[in-house]
């Protein structure tokens, strides 16, 4: 679709000339058939001339509508596509690479420390007392603020792990979750808050489905003023029918101040 829009934008001037020529031709035929209508004496010929005049009028109307469509593509669609590409370039430029996390290990002491190992008593029924420790659930980076519960995030087709519900966002963060459906077409990432005038604004479209929790986008809070926002992902199929959605509330704020070391 983007290729077709770019092709129309490049050939817009030629399309305008062709439409103008077609309108002039249709107008000429309208005048010719009008003359025939006035000079005809037979009712059948007059009806035929009137029918041809109406066809010319309809052709002129369709050509004018085509002109409006081409102008709309140039004025509205093309600038919006360019803006989306600029946002994508900005997001790519601010991706943060944390590198490899390595924890320093203490040095192994050498020599005899004068400590004799002592064997601890063991009970025969200890095995029955050992319980499995539950695995920790993923916790998003940032401060969690009490907020209204998430909406629609109980289905596996649309889930948001990061940002989490009530999360304070003050720097670029990855968008982690799942987006998939039968006959998946795309997923729309949308945001609503003080900077969007109370309407949901499409932040990005994801055209690749993600069936396991993984990063599929990155959210940059810099363009939005601080405040409470609704952040959601909408999953659509090939018929543009909504299949699943997940909405969380986030709080965009200025970067948190760092502690100043005392001297």
N, C-alpha and C positions, 0 to 999 in steps of 0.2 A: 504494500500500500504506500509506504514511504517513497519507493522508487517511482510509482505512478504520479504521486503529488509533485515530486521534484521535476519529473518530465513535463507535467502541465505547466509548472512555474517557468521553466526554461522556454517553452513554446507559447507563452501567454500572448505576446505581441502578435505573432502570426495567427493565433486563434481569433484574436480580436478583429484582425483584418478580414479573415474568412467569414466571421459572423456579420461584420458590417456589409460585406459584399452580398451575402445571402439575404440580409434584411432589405437592401436596395433592390435586389432582384424580385423579392416577394412583393415589395411596395409597387414596383413597376407592373407586375402581373395584376395586382389589385386594381390599379388605375385602368389597365387595358380591359379587364373583365367588367369594370364599372361602366366604361364606355359602351361595351357590348350590351350590358344590361339596359342602358338607357336607349340604345338604338334598336333593340329587338321589339318586334311586333307580336311574336308568338309567345304564349305563356310558357311553353316548355323551354324555349331558349332563354327566357328571362329567369326561370328557376335554375337552369344550369349555370348561368352567369352568376347568380346570387350565391349558389353553392361554391363555385370557384373563388368568389370573393371571401367567403367565410374561411375557406382553406388557407388563403393567403394571410388572413388575419391571425389564424391559429399558428401558422408558421412563424410569423413575426413575434408573437408572444413567446413561443418556445425558444426562439433565438435570443430574446431578451433575458429569459430565465437562465439560459446557458451562459450568457455574459455575466450575470450576477453570480453564478456558481464559480466561474473562473476567477472573478474578482475576489470572492470570499476565500478561495484557496490561497490567493496571493496575500490578502490582507490579514487573515485570521489563522489559517492552518499552518502555513509556512513559518511565520514568526513563532508560533507555539512549538513547532518541531525544533526550530533552532534553539529556543529557550530550554527545552528538555535536554538537548545535547550539551548545552553549556552547563546545566546542572549535573549531568553525568560526568563531564570532565572535571567539575569542581569536586564531586564526590571521590573520583578516582585520585585526584591530587592530594586529598586530605586523608587517605587511608593510612592508618598507623600500623607500623610493624614493630611489635613488642620485642622481637628478637627471641633468643633462646633463654629461658629462665633456668638458672643454675643456682642451687643452694650450696654455699660453702660447707665443707665437712671438716670437723675438728681433726687436728693431727692425732695420730695414734701414739700414745705414750710409749716410750721405750724404757727398758730396764725393769727391775723388780720393785714394785711399789709396797711390798711388805703386807699384802692382803692375801689371806688364804681363802680360796673358794669354799663355800659351805653349801652342801646339797640341801635343798628345801624339801620338806616332807610332801608327799603326794598321796592323795586319796584315790581309792579305786573307782569311786563314782564321780570324779570330776568331769568325765566325758558327758555325763547326763546334765551337768550344770552349765555347759558352754552353750550360749545363745548366739544366733547370727545377728550381726550388727547391720541395721538397714543402711543402704547406700544414701549418701547425701543428695538431695535434689539440687539442680542447678540454680544458683542465686545470681541474678544479674548485677553487674557492677553499678554502684550508685546507691543513693539513699532511698529507701522505700517509705512513702508517705501514705497514711491511711486514706483510701479513696473508695468510691463506689465499686461494687464488684464488676468484673469483666463480663462482657455480653457475647454469647455465642461461641466461646472458646472451648466448649466441651466436646467438639467434634474433631477427629484427627485430620480432616481435610483442610482446616484453617486453624492454626495455632500460633500464638506469639509467646516465645520464651523470653526474648529480649527485643524491645523493651518490655519489662514486666508491668503489671498493673500497679499504679502508684509510684512508678519509678521517677526519680529526679534526673533530668537529662541536662547536662551542661557542656558536653563535648561530643564530637562525632562518635557514634556507637554502631556496631553491627546489628542488623535486623536478623534475628535467628528464630526459626520456627518451621512450620510445614505449610505447603500450599499445593494441593492436588485435587483432582476430581475425575470422574469418568468423562472422557472426551474433553479433557482440559484444554482451554484456550489461552487464558491469561489470568493473572491475579493483580488487582489494583490496590496499591498502598496509598491510603488517604489519611489526611489530618484535618482537624477542625479546632479552632480556638480563636484567641484574640486577633491574631494576624490574618485570619481567613474570613473575617466579617460574619461569623456564625454559619458558614457553609463549609462542607467537606471539599477539600482541594486535593486533586490527584498529585501525589508526590512522585510516584514512579509506577511503571507497569512491569510485572515480572512475567515473562513468556515461557519460562521453563519451570515445570512442576518440581516440587521438592517433597518427597515422600518420607524422608527421615529428617529429624531436627538438624538443621544446618543453616549457615549464613547465606541468605539470598539477596541481601541489599545492605545499604548503610545509610543511616539517618544522620543528617547534619543539622543541628539546631540553630546554627548561626543566623539564618535569614528570618527567624521567628522571634518575636518579642516575648519576654518572660510571662508565664501564666500557665493555667491548666488547659490541656489539650486532650482531645479524643483522637486516638491513633488506632486505625483499623486496617485489616486486610480483607479484600473481597475476592472470592474465587468464582470465575465464570467458565461456562462450557462453550462449545463451538457455536451454540445458538444464542450466545450472550445472555444466558439465564444464570442468575445467581445461584450457586450450589452450596456455598458455605461462607461464613464470615467470622471474624474475631475482632472484638473492640476492647481496648484497654485505655486507661486514663494515665497520662504522663504529665509531669510538671517540668516545664522548661525554665531554667534559671541561668543566671550569670555564673561563670566559673567560680567554684568554691575557693575562698581565700586559703592560702597555704600558711602554715604556722611559721612565725618568724623566730629563728633561734635566738635565745637569750645569750648575751655576752657577759 
